[in-house]
């Protein structure tokens, strides 16, 4: 495989990994907000 192409693929994969990590953190934060709101909901 062309070394330049391999370098581009590797760089893009690193970008995607970083975006995936950011998304996972955002989803975890949103899930926490939802859980907190459910816990604060009065029963009955």
N, C-alpha and C positions, 0 to 999 in steps of 0.2 A: 504494500500500500504506500502511496505517496506520503512522505513524511510531513509535508505541509498540510495535506488533507487530514492526516491523523492528529496533528496539532490543533487544527480547527475543530475537529470533532471533540477532542479532549477539553478544549476551552469551552465549547458549547455545553458539554455534559456538566462541567463545573458550574456554569451559569444556571442550568436547569436544576441541579442539586440544591443550589442556594435558594432558588425560587420555591422549590418543594419544601425546604425547611421553613421558609417564611410563611408559606401557606399553612403548614402544619401548626405553627405557632398561633397564627390568626384563628384557625379553626378551634384550637384548644382554648383560646381566650373567649371566643364566642360561646363555646359549650359551657364554659365556666359562668358566663353571664346568664345564660339560660337556666343553668342549675340554680344559681343564686336567686333568680327571679321566681322560680318554682318554689324554692324554700321560703321565700317571703310572701307567697300567696296565702291569704287567710283560708283556713279550711271551713267548709260548710256554708 
